[in-house]
Amino acid sequence: MATAPVVETKALTKRYGEFTALEALSISVDAGQILGFIGPNGAGKTTTIRILVGLLRPTEGSATIAGADCVRQARQIKRLVGYMPDIFGSYDNMRVTEYLDFFGAAYGMGRRQRVQRIAEVLETTGAAYMKDLFVESLSHGMKQRIGIARTLLHDPQVLILDEPANGLDPQARIDMRGLLLQLASMGKTLIVTSHILPELSRICDTVAIITHGKLRAFGTQAEIMRQITQRRTFEVQLVEREQLKSAQSLVAAALGSEADANISGSETEGLVRFDSNLSDRELAGILAGLLDKGVSVSQFREIPTDLEDAFLSVTSRDNDTSSNASPTEAGTASAQEPA
Amino acid sequence: MNNPVIQRECFGILRTRKALAMLIVMSVAFSLIVLLRWPTDGRVDLSGMRSQQVFRVFAYTLLAGVLFVVPAFPAVSIIQEKNNGTLALLLNSPLTGATIFAGKLIASLLFALLLLLTSLPAAAACYAMGGIDLHSQLGLLYVVLLTCVVQYTTLALLVSTYVQSTDAAVRMTYAAVFAFGILGTGPYYLLQGQAGTLPLVAWWLQAASPLTIIMDLVGHGDVGSLALLTEDSTLAEYLLLSAVSSLAFIMLTVSRLNHRLFDRARSKGTITDDRQILARGFRRLFFLVDPQRRKSGIPFYANPVMVKEFRTRKFGRIHWLLRLVAGCAVLSLLLTLAATTGVVDWGVRTIGGFMVLLQIVLVVLITPSLAAGLISAERESGGWDLLRMTPMSPLRIVRGKLLSVVWTVGLILLATVPGYVVMIYIQPAMWLQVYRVMICLALAAVYTVCIAAAVGSLFQRTATATTTCYIALIVLFLGPLLIWMGRDAPFSHDTVEAALSINPTGAALSIIQAPGFEIYELAPGAWWVSGIISLVALAGLGCQVWRISRPV
C-alpha cells in the first residue's frame, strides 16, 4: 500500500517583484527517505527550504509537511520540522548543554525531559564530550554536530539540513554521512542540501536538481541518470592495439544512424570509446559483430555516470538555454523538459 | 603617500549611510543653532551678547559631536577587519603594522575633519554676528576640537585592538571617551580648594578633559567652581596631556598590530564545579554569582529568552553589575553622609542633584549596551531564524529580551537607593521629594530601555545599533541640558522648560531642587511626555518585530 508523502510541494513559486526565485516546484518525499537537494548558488534551494520551515511565504503553490500546511499551520510545522540553517546561530558565553537547554525550553519541554533529551541527542550525534564546552569555542565540525543535536531535540519527523557537510574535513564528512544515515534509519525524513555531490550520492534515496529556481530533475539516482544521460558511454578494450582502426570502423558501421556517437580511439591504450542510446540487446550485437570480424576484445563496458555528471549535464544544458534564449523563452523551454 | 589602506578606509567610511547621516545631522544642527538667534530686526547688537549665546551652544554641540560621533568609525575599524579576516590578509602583505595603523588613523581623521568642516558655515555666521574673537575664541575652539579628535580617534583605534566584537568596541570606546572627556572633571569639583596629592591628581584629570577648556572659552569657567576660586586656563596642560596620551595610544596600537592579535587559544570551558573546594569557595566569594558555575536548567516559570540573555551577554553580566551597584551604593551613601553631616558645604539639594545625575548617567551609559543589540545581535548571528523556528511567539521572545534589560536596569536603579534612604532618615521632610525623584528615575529607566530597544531593532548590525542608540540617547538626555545651559539667553524660560520635559531628568532635578532647576515646574508634565514617548517607542519596537518575524 502506497503511503502518503511526508513532504510535498505543489507548484511552489516565490517571486520578488520581477525576479522569480522559485518557479512551480513540485516534489514529494516519503517517510524515512533522504532527499538530496542540489543546485548551484542562487538556484533557489534555501528559498524552498525557508518556505518549507515557515520562514517565507510562497507567492503561489502549496507545501505540506506531514499533512500540515507550511503557511496556514506554521506553528504545527515548527514541531514537525528540525531545521539547521547554513549559519550556526551560536550565542556567546553559553555552554553546549545550556545552549541545548535553551532551545529545549523554547520548544516547551519540561526540565527533566530536557535533561534526558539533551543526553540522548548528544549521544546520537557523538557530541557528549562537548557538553561543558563553550559553543563559540567549538570547531566547525563540532558546531555542525551540535546544530544537528539542536534540530533533534524536539524529536521532529522531518529534518531539513542546509549544507551540513560544508567546510568539514574528510573524517568529519564521513562521520556526518554516517550520522545522516543513522537518522534516516531512525525513521526521520531528511532533506539535505549540499554542494558536495559525491557525499550526497552515497546517502540520498531521492535527488532534486534545481537551477534558476526551476526543478530540472527529480527522482531516484537511477531515474535521474536515465533522465539526464539518455546517451550512455561505452569503452571497448582491445587486446591488440593494431586492430584499433578496424574496430573503430566496425563500431561506426554498427551505430550508423546515430549522429552523436562521438567515436574516439586511443592508440596507446588500445581503447575505443563511443556514446549510444541503443538498448543492451543491440549493444550485444555490436560486441558479437566485433568478435565475428576477428577483433580481440578483452573488455566491453559502460562508463558509469554519477550525480556529478548528471548535475553538470543539467547545469550546462541550463546555461546553454539561458544564453540562447530570452528569460521568458528559457522558462518555456525548460518547462517542457521532463521533471 | 603610497598607503592603499587610506583610500580603502576613506571609501569604506564615506560609502556608509551612517557617514552620510552624520554629515547631514551635523550640518542641519549647526545651521539651526545660528538661525535661531540670527538678528531679525535692523538693529545691531553691539554688545555681542547674542553671538556669545549662539557661540556657547555651538561650542557645546560641536564638542558633543566630536566626543560621540567621531570615535564611532575608528572604534570598529580594526576589530571589524579582524573578524572579517581581512586584517590577517593585510598583516600577511608587505604592509607593516604602522602603515596599516597610519592608513586607518588618517582616514578616520579625514572624516572627522569633514565633520568639523560642516560646522564652518555656522562658525562663520556666528563670527559675522560680532562679539566673538577669531583667535582667542573661535580659533582656539577648533584647535581644542582638533586635538580632541586626534586623541579620541587614537583611543578608539587602541580599544579596537583589545575587544573581540564590534559592539564591544563601541561600548568600550564610549565608556573610555566618557571617562576621559566628562567623568574626569568630577573629582576636581569635589576636591577643589584642598591641598594634597589627591586634589592635584584631580586637577590634572580635569585638565585632560576638553570640557574644561570649552567651558572656559564660552565663559562657563566658573560653573561648579567654589567662590573666590579663580583658575588660569588649563589649555597648555590639556594640549600637553592630549599629545602625550595620543602618542601613547598610537605606540600601543602599533605594537599590538601584528600576528599576536590572532594568537588566542580556544576556551577550554573549565567549570568551577570541577575545581577543588578551596578554589570553589574563593570564586564564590569573589564573583558572588560565578559565571563559570555549571547552570541548572531553565525553570518552567522563567522566560527562556530572558535566561538566555542573562547567560549569553558579554557586557552587563550579573557579577559585574552587582559590583557596580555595590560601588555606586557606597558612593551615594558617602555623598549623602558628607552633605548631611557638613563635611562638604554643598547642601542636600546639590548632593541630591549629583545623585540624580549619577543615576541617569549610569542608566544612559549601560542601557544602550544591553538593549541596542536585543534584536540586531540575533539577526547578525543568525539566531533570529532559529528563534522564529521555535514555537515561541515573537511577543514572548521580545518580552524575554526586554525583561532581561529591565531587571538589570532595575538593579542599577537600586544603586542610589541607600543614599536616598539616608537622606530621608536625616531630613524626614524630604520623603515626598525622594519619592517623586524615584518615580522620575524609574520612568527614565523605562524611557531609555524602550528607546534603545526600538532604535536598536532597526539595524541588522549590533555595532551600528549600539552607536545609533548611544547617539539618540545622548541627544535626548544631553540636548535638553545644553539648552538649559543657555537658559534665558539664548533660550527663554518656556523653551528650556519644554526641552527639559523631553525626558524625566529635568523633572527629577527640579523636584530635588538642584541649583538652576528650582524655577521649573516639570512634573508631572515630563512624566506624561516620557510615558508617551516610551509607549511610541514600544509600539515601534512591536511593529519592527512583527515585520521581521512574519514570513514574507
Interface residues (C-beta under 8 A of the other chain):
Chain A: I51 V53 G54 L55 L56 R57 V71 A74 R75 K78 R79 V81 Y83 P85 I87 F88 G89 S90 Y91 D92 N93 M94 R95 E98 D101 F102 F103 A105 A106 Y107 G108 G110 R111 R114 V115 D132 L133 F134 E136 S137 R150
Chain B: R266 S267 K268 G269 I271 P291 R294 K295 G297 I298 P299 F300 P304 V305 V307 K308 R311 T312 R313 K314 R317 S381 G382 G383 D385 L386 L387 R388 M389 T390 P391 M392 R550 P551 V552
